[in-house]
Amino acid sequence: MTQIGLSRRSALAMGASAATLPAFGFDALADVPPPIVRTASGPVPGNSANGALAFKGIRYGAPPTGALRFMPPQKPAPWTAPSVDAFGPPAMQMPSGTAAQEPKTPLAIALQSVFPTLAEVKVNSEDCLFLNVWTAFRGNLNDGVKRPVMVWLHGGGFAYGSGAWPSYDGGNLAKKGDVVVVTLNHRLNAFGYLELADIGGPELAKSGNVGMLDIVTALEWVRDNIAAFGGDAGNVTIFGESGGGAKVSTLMAMPSAHGLFHKAIVESGPGLKGVPKAAATQDAKDIMAELKVSDVKALQSVPAEQIVSAALAVSARRGPGSEIRFLAPVVDGDVLPSDPFDPVAPAMSANIPLIIGTNKDEMTLFMAGQPWFGKLTDDQLNAQAPMMAGAKAPALLAALRQAHPDYSPTYLMTELFTTTFMWDGSIKLAERKAAQKAAPVYMYQLRWETPIGGGLFKTPHTLEIPMVFDNVENSRALVGPGPEPQKVADQMSSAWIAFARTGDPNTSRTPHWPRYDATRRATMVFNVASTVVDDPYADVRKALA
């Protein structure tokens, strides 16, 4: 019986069970009122989306503005009318410096519909503490099913980004795995990581980490509210890419986050160290000097855009890419007692299972906009390599040439950056986590290459995101045409779902994925036909060591 155009109530009256409504085309039911879920703070509306329910723009913290700027997050004021069903504004942003931000590069054109450039983000705001929930629709959110919860932390270093980027849409993942997906915005750059304790006094003792405390508050919201969306607060996985991966690493070393999550996934963003407090304090002093303000009270009244401009000016004097590094979680001895994974893994998260990995050619995303890209000679590569690897450069280049015999000097340079910035740190983090001999660690590498730009970017940073979220169709600009990306996505998204459910990523879609240890170093290599490789690029690893 066709029920297009009938209300949900009418469909039920005509014999459809709540569990079978999606099969009748729930998205096309014309007069279905949006569902309302009551949270601890107030009611929130949702809407059907591709077989799942989406709840957008749920406030989890009070506006961190005025006197609350640079202060730990506060609970939001309660509301009685349903909140607005729309994504909340992203935090104040700082540019990324990636090829995606260079308007004329092929990658920028390809990524416009997947990761919006900063110019396309129309409204940034300090009032950014909002999250979004996707849950598999089963006709009744209170159906007694305890679904795994997957909380995504967006990329962009600690400088920019948003949980509402199209590639992060959680509908397909929620539907495929019968899980609950959460994405969120939190304070970034100077608003989230300005170390003011020694400048403004003890009331600002946590200022260098309020962006991370925002995430903790969001996880507390999940603990207190996610059951109303069909989620299991006792089975929460945090996962993130790039800066999001570093946020996951940092949360694993934060006492305030202990017990709020139970599994972790770090994609292309190992966070081994935080920013030393003394260096972070100097950064704050330099930003205040740029603004010509001498006390925190005055700083709290400076327009937000001026603070961003001052932070950019200071970062520019520190060299390219510093906006990603210098305003980041601070080792303050309190919120972050020590470096997250240096020299060892944090004891407090020893029992948290972990997936960690990288993409084969991470740094093409950052290098493709450089004037030398595609033009570098062997002599130039040999001359520049010591700036990256010091005395290790000759051995490292020799190992990279052996590992990638078909790579030109340009791609060998990007591999030099990839191995030193991403791969080496991921190996160290996995080794240190595995050395605890507590929870399992699983290592992966994505090697499938995107055909966009004529294959120019190979396997760049961010490429795994549409695979993990099973969002191939709305990410064709990044993954290209044809059936191959969906084959990779089927494997990766299934593994992530299985891990969120049980702590073990093994599924029937891939070969058996062994745990990682410092002896065998088993690594899942994701491709159209995935394989397990023991100690991949062993000579590169040894050269780095």
N, C-alpha and C positions, 0 to 999 in steps of 0.2 A: 504494500500500500504506500503510495507516495504522499508525503506530508509537507512538501514544500509550501511555504506560505502560512502554515499553521503555527500557532503559539506552542511553546513547550507544554503548557498546561493542556492544550487541545490534543497534542500528540500523545501525551500520556493517557488522556481520556479515551483515545481511539485504540489503545492497546500497546503502544510502544513503551518498553521499559526504559527507565532512566539510563541504564547501562548501554542501551542500543541506540540512543538518540544520535550520536555522532554518525552512525551509518546512514541516517536519513538526511544528512547534510545540514548539521546544526547551524553552520554559518549562513545558510539561506533562509532560516526561519525568520520571517519578516518582523513579527511583532513580539519577539522574545525580549522581555525586560532584562537589563543587565543584572547579573547576580550581585548581591551585596554581602560582603564579609565584614563582620564586626571584629576589629582588633582592640587591643587594650586602650588605644588612644581614640578610636572612633571608627565609623563605617567607611569601607572603601569599595568602589564599584569595579567590576571586571567586565570584560567582553570576550566573546569567543574568537579564537584565532587559529584556524587550521587544526581543529580537533583538540585544542587546548584552551584554557582560560588565561587571559593576561590581565594583571592588575598593575597599573602603571602609576608612577609618581606618588608612592606612599611615603609620607613624611615620617622619618624615624628619629629626627633630632630637631631641636629648636633652631631657628636661624642663628648661626654663629657670627653675628654682626654686632657693631657698636661695642659695648662693654664685654661682649662674649667673643669678640675677635681675639684669636690666639689662646683662648681658654678651652678647657676640656668640654666636650659636647654635653648638652643638657637634654633631658627628655622633652618631647614636644608638648605643647599645651593640647589638651583633649579637644576634640571636635564632635559635633552631633550630626551635622549634615554630611552626606557622602562626599569624600574628597574628589578632586578633579581627576578624571581618567585620562591622564596625559603624562608623558615623561617629565620629570622635574628638570630644571636647568642644570647644565654641567657647571662644575666649579670654575673659578677664575683660571684661565689657561695661559701657559707659556709655550712658544713655538717649539717644534720638535727637532728641526734640522735634518729630517729624513728626506729621501728622494720623493716620498709621498707629498711633501710640502713644496716641492719645486714644481711650479705650475705647468712647465712644458715637458716634463719627463714622461715617458710612456707609463711608468708606474703610477704617477699622479693621476693620469687620465683613467687608468684601470681601477684605481682605488676610490674614485669619487663617490661611488654608490655603496662602498663597503665601510670605509673609515673616513668620514667627512674631514676635509681639511679645516684648519682653524678659521679660515675666511668664511667657510660655510656655516660655522656655528654662530648663529645669529645672537643668542642670548647666553652670556655667562653670568654667573651670580655667586656672591658669597653665600647666599641662601641656597645651598646645594644638597642638603642632607635628605636625599630621597632614594628610595629603592623600588624595584620592580619585581613582580612575582609571576612566573608561568607555572601552571599546574595542569596535569592531564585531566581532561573533562570526563567525568563518569556519571554525570547527571545529578550527583549529590556529593558535595565536597566533604560532608560528614559521613562518608561511607565506611569508616572504620579501617581503611587501608592506611598503613604507615609507609609513606613513600620516602625514599632517600632524598635528601636536600643537597643541592649543589649550588654553592655561593660563589659567583664569579667576581674576580677583582680585575678591573680593566687595566690595560697597558697605557703607555705614555710616560714611562719612568714615574717619577713623582711630580711631574711638571704639567701634564695635560692629559686629556682623555675623558671618556664618559661611559657609563654603563648602558647607555641607550644607543650606541652605535649599531647600525643594522646587522652587522655580522655577529653581534652578541644576542640577537633575538633568541629567546629560550624556548619558543613554542615547539619546534621540531624535536629538540632534545627531551622536553617534558613528555611529549606524546610518544616518542619512540621508546623511552625507557620507563615510562610511568614514574617519573621523578618530578620533584619540584625544583625549579631553577630560580635563583635570585641574582639580580645584578644591582649595582648601587653606584652612587656618586659620593665623593667625600672630598674634604679640603686637600688642596694640592699646593705645591711650590711654597711661596712665602707664607701663605695662609695656613698651611698644614705643618710646616717644618721650620719655623723661625725660632731659634733657640734664644730665649730672652730671660732665662732664670737669673743670670748674673748681671743683667741690665735692669730688669724691672722688679726683682724681688721674688720671694718664695711663692707668691700667688701665681707666678708664671712658671713654676717648676716643671710643668708638663708641656710647655708651649712648643718645644722642638719635636713633639710627637703627636700633636692633636689630630693630625690627619690619620694616623694609625688608630688613635682612640675613637675616631669616627667609625672606623670599620668594626672595632670591638663593640661599639654601641649598636651597629647594624646586626652583628651576630647575637647580641642580647635580644634585639627585636625578634630575630629568627627563633631563638629559644622560647620566647614568651608568646609568639603569635603564629608560628608556622603550622601548628596543628590545625588551625582553622582553615588552612589552604590545602589540607590533606598531607602535610609533611610530617616527618618524624624528627623532632628536635634532638633525639638521641642518636641520629645518624646523619651528620652534617659533614660534607666534603667542601673544603675551600680550594679553589683552583684559579689560576691566573697566568697571564702571558706577559713577558717582558717585565715592565715595572710591576705588573700584577703578580708575576712569579716572585719578584723580590718582596712584595708585600706578604705573600704566603710565607716565604722564608722568615720574614721578620716576626710575623704573628706566632710562629712556632717557638720564638724565644721571648715572648711577652707574657709575663705572669697574668696580666689582666685578661688575656685571651684563653688561658688554660681552661679546658673543659667545654669550650664553646664550639669546638669542631673535633672531628674524629678521624679524618683522613685529609690528605693534602696532595695537590698536584702542582708542580712548578714547570711551566712551559717557557723555555727560552728566556729565563730571567733568574739565575741563581743569585740569592742575596747572602753573601758570606759575611759582609761587614756593614756596619752602620757608619755614620759620620762622627768623628771624635767631637766631644762637647766643646773643646777649645776652638777647633776650627769652625764649628757651627756658630759659636758666639761671635767670632770675628766676622763671619758672613753677615750676621744680623747687624753688627755695628756698621759694616760697610753699606748695607742697604739703608740704614737710618741716616748715615752721612750723605748718601746720594739724595735722600729726601729732605735733608736739612732739618731733621727733627732729633731731639735729644732725650725724649722720654717716651715711655710706652703709651701713656695716656694720649699724647699728641699723635702717636702712631696709630692708635685705634680710631682716630677721626679722619685720617688721610683717605681720600677716595681710593677705592680698590684698584682702579685702573692705573693710578700713579704708583702704587706699590708694585704692580706687575712691571711697569716700565723701569722702575728702579732696580728690581731684581734682574731684569734683562740686561741693564747697563752693567751691573756688577758681574754677571755671568760672562758677558762679552769680554771683560778684562781678564777673565780666568781662562779663556781659550775655547775653541769649538767643542760643543757637546757638554759644557759644564752645567748648563741648565738642567740636564738630566741627573747630574751627580750631586751638586753642591747643596741643594735644598731637599733633604731626604731624611729618613729616620735617624735620630741622634742617640748615640750611646750615652745616656744621661745618668745611668746608674739606678734609675727608678722605673720608668715605663719600659725602657730597654736596658736591662742591667749590663749586658755585654754584647759583643759582636755576635750576630745570630749563629753563624756556622764557622767561626774562626776563633781558636784553632781546632775546636771540636764541635760536634753537633750538640744542641741544647738538650740537657737531661730532661727538662720538663715535657718535651714532646717525643721522648724515646719510643713511646708506644703508639705513635701516629704512623700508619702506613703511608708510603710516599711513592708517587710517580714523578720522575724528573727526566727532561730530555731537551733536545734542540732540533733545529732544522739545519740541513747540510750547508746551506749558503746564506746564513743569517744576514750577513752585512751587505749583501747587494742592495737591500732596502735603503741603506744609508750611503753607500758608495756610488750608486748609479747616477746621482746628480752631480758628481764631481767632474771637473773638466778633464781629469786624466783618465777617467773610466773608458776602457776600450783602447787606450793609446799607450799604456805603460809598457816599457821595455824591460828586458831581463836586467840590464845594468841599473836602471832606476829602481827596480824591485830590490836588487841586492843592496843598493845604497840606502834605501829607506827602511828595510827590515829591522836593522838594529835599533831604530827608534821605537819599535814596537816590542822587540824581544831581547834586546841587549845582546849579551854574549851568546845566548841560545840561538840567535837568528840563523847562522849557517846550518846547524843541525836541524832546526825546525823547518827551514825552507827545503832542505833535502828530503825530509820526511813527507812534507806536503806535496812535493813534486812526485814522489813515489806513490802517494795515496791518490793523486789526481793527475795522472800522466797526460791527460788531454786538456788540462787547464792552461790558459794563456797567463802571462804575467799579471794582467788585470785581475783575473779570478784567483790567482794564487795570493795576491795582495788581500782580496776580500776574505780568503780562507785564513790568512794570517790574523786578520781582525776577528774573524768568527771563532777561531780556536782560542785566542787569548782572552777575548771578552766573554764568550758564551760557553763554549764547549769545555774548556779547562775548569771553569768555575763549577759547571754542572757535575763534572767528574769528581771534583773535590768534595762537593756537597754530598753526592751519593756515597762516596767512600766513607766520609765521616758519619753519615747516618747509618750505613751498613755496619760500621765498626761497633755500634752500640749493641748489636746482636739482640735486638728487641723486635721492633716491627719490621715488616719487609720493605725493601726498596726495589723499584722497577725502573730500569733505564730504557729510553727509546731514542731513536733518531728518525726524523722524516726525511726521505730522500726523493720522493716523487717531485718532479720538476713541473712548474706551471708553464704552459706554452705562451702566456701573454708576452707581448713585446718581442715575439719571435724567439722566445726562450731566453731572453736577455737576463732574467733574474734568477733562473734555475730554481732553487728551493729557498726563498727569502724568508726573513723574519715576518711573522704574522700568518704564514701560509697554512699552518695547522689549525687556525681558529675556525674557519668554516667547516673543516673536517670534523673537529671535535663537537661543534654545535650542530652538525648535520645540516648546514645551511649552504649547500652547494648552489642551489638555484638562485638565491638572492646574493650570491657572491661570484657569479660567473665572470664579473669584471676582473676578479683576482685569479680564479682557478681555470678560466677558459672553458671552451666547449667540450662536448663529447662525454662518454661514459666513465672515463678514468677517474676524475675527481670523486665521483659518487662511490666508486669502488673503494677508494682510500677512506672516504668519510664513513662508509659502513663499518669499516674495521676500527677506526679510531673512536668514533662515537660509541660504538658498542663496548669497546674496552673501557672507556671512561665511565660509562653507565655501570658496567659490572663492578668496577673498582668502587664506585660510590655506594653500590649496594652491599658489597661483601668485603672490600679491601683486597680483592684479587682481580686483576684485569683480564684474566683468561676467558676467552669465548671460543665458540666453534668457528669464528670467522678468521682466526689467525693461528699460526703454529703455537705450540705451548710457549708461554712467556715465563722464563725462570726468574727468580729473584736475582738481584744484582749483588755481587760481592767482589772483593778486591783480588780474588784468585781467578775466577772464570770471566767476570765482567760481561755477563750475558746481556745483550742489548737487542730490543725489538727494532728492526729496521722497517719502517712503514713505507710501503710502495703499493702499486697495483697488486702485486703478489708479495706479501710481506715475508720476511725471514728473520731468524734469530742469528746474530753474529756475536761471537765471543771476542771481546777486546778489540773492537773496530779501531782502525788507525792506531795500532799499538805503538808504532814508531813515533807518531806525532805525540802521543801521550808521554812517551819516555823522553822525547826531546824537551817537552815543556817541563817535565820534572827535574 
